[in-house]
Amino acid sequence: GKVVLLDFTAFKTEYSPNYNMLLRNLYDKYAEQGFNIYQVSVDNDESFWMNTAPNLPWVCVRDESSVYSTYLKSYNVQQIPAVFLIDREGNITDRPDNTDELDDKIARLLR
């Protein structure tokens, strides 16, 4: 019954701090309206991930298969970060390439 942003990412990257701040802003803005984030890390470095993930308010898991993850293959992820938006019925509705579009697209799904 929630709108979910499914995110495949790696925390030990140059983009990660700013990217996670963007996600945090979206989460803070929309969580009370039924929005959640499910973040899948493909980091090789488990200890780095373990020190970062607990600070996040959304669901964050790590795929120990890293870049060889079957989930990356299932979702046809060629590069990370990769984002999928899932509506309240569990349907993937969008795969935005541009993070600037996320706010508007999440707001539309929550209406």
C-alpha positions as CSV (number, residue, x, y, z in Angstrom):
1,G,0.0,0.0,0.0
2,K,3.0,2.3,-0.1
3,V,4.8,4.1,-2.9
4,V,8.3,2.7,-3.0
5,L,11.5,3.9,-4.5
6,L,13.6,0.9,-5.2
7,D,17.2,1.9,-5.4
8,F,20.3,0.0,-6.4
9,T,23.4,1.8,-5.3
10,A,26.9,1.6,-3.7
11,F,27.8,3.6,-0.7
12,K,31.5,3.6,-1.3
13,T,31.3,5.9,-4.3
14,E,32.0,9.5,-5.0
15,Y,28.3,10.3,-5.7
16,S,26.9,8.5,-2.6
17,P,26.9,11.3,0.0
18,N,25.0,13.8,-2.1
19,Y,22.7,11.1,-3.6
20,N,21.7,9.9,-0.2
21,M,21.0,13.4,0.9
22,L,18.7,13.8,-2.0
23,L,16.9,10.6,-1.0
24,R,16.8,11.7,2.6
25,N,15.0,15.0,1.5
26,L,12.5,13.0,-0.5
27,Y,12.0,10.6,2.4
28,D,11.5,13.4,4.9
29,K,9.0,15.1,2.6
30,Y,6.9,12.1,1.7
31,A,7.2,9.4,4.3
32,E,4.1,10.5,6.2
33,Q,2.1,10.3,3.0
34,G,2.9,6.6,2.4
35,F,6.3,6.7,0.7
36,N,9.3,4.4,1.5
37,I,12.7,3.7,0.1
38,Y,14.1,0.2,-0.3
39,Q,17.8,0.6,-1.0
40,V,20.0,-2.3,-2.2
41,S,23.7,-1.8,-1.8
42,V,26.1,-3.7,-4.0
43,D,29.1,-2.6,-2.1
44,N,32.0,-5.0,-1.8
45,D,33.1,-3.6,1.5
46,E,30.6,-4.9,4.0
47,S,32.1,-3.0,7.0
48,F,31.8,0.3,5.2
49,W,28.2,-0.5,4.3
50,M,27.5,-1.6,7.9
51,N,28.8,1.7,9.3
52,T,26.7,3.8,6.9
53,A,23.4,2.0,6.5
54,P,22.2,2.2,10.1
55,N,22.1,6.0,9.8
56,L,19.4,5.9,7.2
57,P,15.7,5.9,8.1
58,W,14.6,3.6,5.3
59,V,15.1,-0.1,4.5
60,C,18.7,-0.7,3.4
61,V,20.1,-4.1,2.5
62,R,23.3,-5.3,1.0
63,D,23.6,-7.9,-1.7
64,E,26.8,-9.7,-1.0
65,S,27.1,-10.8,-4.6
66,S,28.0,-7.1,-5.4
67,V,28.1,-6.4,-9.1
68,Y,27.3,-10.1,-9.8
69,S,23.9,-9.7,-8.1
70,T,21.1,-11.6,-9.7
71,Y,18.8,-8.7,-8.8
72,L,20.9,-6.4,-10.9
73,K,20.3,-8.8,-13.8
74,S,16.6,-9.2,-13.1
75,Y,16.1,-5.5,-13.2
76,N,18.4,-5.0,-16.1
77,V,20.6,-2.6,-14.2
78,Q,23.6,-1.6,-16.3
79,Q,24.9,1.2,-14.0
80,I,24.3,2.5,-10.6
81,P,22.5,4.3,-9.1
82,A,19.4,2.8,-10.6
83,V,16.0,3.8,-9.4
84,F,12.6,2.3,-9.9
85,L,9.3,3.7,-8.7
86,I,6.6,1.3,-7.6
87,D,3.0,2.3,-7.1
88,R,0.7,1.4,-4.2
89,E,-0.4,-1.7,-6.1
90,G,3.1,-3.0,-6.4
91,N,3.6,-2.2,-10.1
92,I,6.8,-0.7,-11.4
93,T,5.6,2.6,-13.0
94,D,8.9,4.3,-13.9
95,R,12.6,4.0,-14.1
96,P,13.7,7.7,-14.0
97,D,17.2,8.4,-15.4
98,N,17.3,11.9,-14.0
99,T,17.1,12.4,-10.2
100,D,15.7,15.9,-10.8
101,E,12.4,14.2,-11.9
102,L,12.0,12.1,-8.7
103,D,10.1,14.7,-6.6
104,D,7.4,15.3,-9.2
105,K,7.0,11.6,-10.0
106,I,6.7,10.6,-6.4
107,A,4.2,13.3,-5.7
108,R,2.1,12.1,-8.6
109,L,2.1,8.5,-7.4
110,L,1.1,9.6,-3.9
111,R,-2.1,11.4,-5.1
